[in-house]
Amino acid sequence: MAETKALYQLGETPPLGQVPRQMHASLIRPDRYGQPIDAFRTEVVDVPQPGPRQVLVWVMAAGINYNNVWAALGRPVDVIANRQKQDKSEPPFHVGGSDASGIVWAVGEGARGVKIGDEVVLSCASWDEDAADIRAGADPITSTSTRIWGYESNWGSFAQFTLVDDYQCHPKPPKLSWEAAAAYMLVGATAYRQLMGWEPHVVRPGDPVLIWGGSGGLGSMAIQIVKAKGGIPIAVVSSKERIEHCLRLGAHGVIDRTDPAFTHWGRLPDTADTAAYAQWMQGANAFRKKWSEVLGSRQGPRIVLEHPGESTVPTSILVCDNAGMVVICAGTTGYNADVDLRYLWMRQKRLQGSHFANTEQCRALNDMVIDGSVDPALARTFAFDEVGLAHQMLHENTHPPGNLAIRVNAPATH
Ligand SMILES: NC(=O)c1ccc[n+]([C@@H]2O[C@H](COP(=O)([O-])OP(=O)(O)OC[C@H]3O[C@@H](n4cnc5c(N)ncnc54)[C@H](OP(=O)(O)O)[C@@H]3O)[C@@H](O)[C@H]2O)c1
């Protein structure tokens, strides 16, 4: 067998199972925190070693997600300082990347369900399987030990090798390219949990569902999941190009949030200020009217898939159907989301937080991709030295509709 070199250039491949000492990684250091385009730089670092039940994966392609925009900005959490506070031996840099496709290259002691050579896609939540709450029966994704790999933890997928726990590995859909396979798991499984994880508010045939950011990563997945479950996906976006993307994915209809009749985005005025509140309600009612036109009925959405947060939550709570659910996984536009409690209690609505997904939900979403009912909606693949550019586009909301991937070790074939 050929001898393993200490470092392989991008485009070269070591013999299967042989691990070089060093690797190329696109990483963030604290002195570069700021605009994503400047924060990431390709450097050479040591390859991490798999510990018990861990798996070292040769990364073919990586998915781009909003979380590493936050990592690059260094806020709201300084991920490097946070880790070093907990463990002094943590390196002073962040290798981001919470989605990947690749090949199992080495396994740690006791790793189960994977072997060297397996083609896998990776899910981004890791937890301590021996944590007290998990042993007591908690859903692992809610465990106090849970961390998002490649964001809260180091050794993400923007590198030639990445380090994960064995249960983070799932079968790669055989028909997909490496790039498409790297693009869907984080957003897809998050949307799946939001839509199918909160009984009794799961998508049933005929349920209308409102999806904010329908052309984004989460939205592109959500439209397809709702459609596949027999629901009626109605998306909200901000451009004509994005409307067409949502319709192509199967949206029943799309609302353009830039319509000048919608004058009410952002925080609620004080409910005691009746004039300002009436003004707010005028814009919100224009949105409610548009929803009814698009749906063809006055019924509100049984589920609202939320993530913009501050700018949209007041509207989501208002338009949500009686006894429906607003399910939220982020606060992209801000964290001070106002709720007019009268609509929450009188109409008996539910406001539910949701964060990524457990292993069962990742598998269920992966099966939907394998059987073709969910397409990864890969919009663009970037070269390895464009990790910063891809995150900058996400930060500025100028990315094309759908999901983005980075080619790492996969050859450029198209
Ligand atoms: N907790 C979790 O597990 C989890 C998992 C995945 C993602 N997230 C978070 O969820 C958020 C969305 O992720 P993503 O991957 O879907 O991002 P994305 O691809 O950038 O899509 C977000 C969409 O939000 C829409 N948007 C932007 N500003 C808006 C506003 N003021 N009002 C309404 N919509 C607005 C944009 O669509 P239009 O401009 O066309 O409306 C954009 O396409 C991010 O904050 C991400 O970190 C959380």
The ligand as a Gaussian input file, in Angstrom:
#p B3LYP/6-31G(d) Opt

LIG

0 1
 N      -32.344000      26.054000      15.326000
 C      -32.007000      25.333000      14.279000
 O      -31.836000      24.129000      14.392000
 C      -31.848000      25.991000      12.941000
 C      -31.615000      25.186000      11.810000
 C      -31.514000      25.794000      10.563000
 C      -31.549000      27.178000      10.464000
 N      -31.729000      27.910000      11.596000
 C      -31.783000      29.379000      11.496000
 O      -32.930000      29.706000      10.731000
 C      -32.694000      30.906000      10.008000
 C      -32.998000      30.653000       8.525000
 O      -32.099000      29.671000       8.024000
 P      -32.034000      29.346000       6.463000
 O      -30.970000      28.355000       6.284000
 O      -33.372000      29.058000       5.944000
 O      -31.531000      30.764000       5.921000
 P      -31.672000      31.376000       4.468000
 O      -31.443000      30.343000       3.419000
 O      -30.828000      32.604000       4.477000
 O      -33.206000      31.790000       4.395000
 C      -33.744000      32.710000       5.270000
 C      -34.859000      33.442000       4.535000
 O      -35.440000      34.359000       5.469000
 C      -36.065000      35.361000       4.710000
 N      -36.000000      36.637000       5.412000
 C      -34.921000      37.448000       5.560000
 N      -35.270000      38.564000       6.217000
 C      -36.605000      38.457000       6.467000
 C      -37.546000      39.300000       7.085000
 N      -37.204000      40.499000       7.585000
 N      -38.824000      38.877000       7.148000
 C      -39.199000      37.687000       6.622000
 N      -38.340000      36.853000       6.025000
 C      -37.065000      37.234000       5.946000
 C      -35.344000      35.455000       3.386000
 O      -36.324000      35.269000       2.385000
 P      -37.055000      36.487000       1.668000
 O      -36.152000      37.686000       1.724000
 O      -37.253000      35.988000       0.284000
 O      -38.346000      36.666000       2.425000
 C      -34.380000      34.272000       3.376000
 O      -34.450000      33.523000       2.179000
 C      -31.256000      31.313000      10.304000
 O      -31.216000      32.244000      11.364000
 C      -30.609000      30.007000      10.776000
 O      -29.500000      30.223000      11.622000
 C      -31.895000      27.357000      12.813000

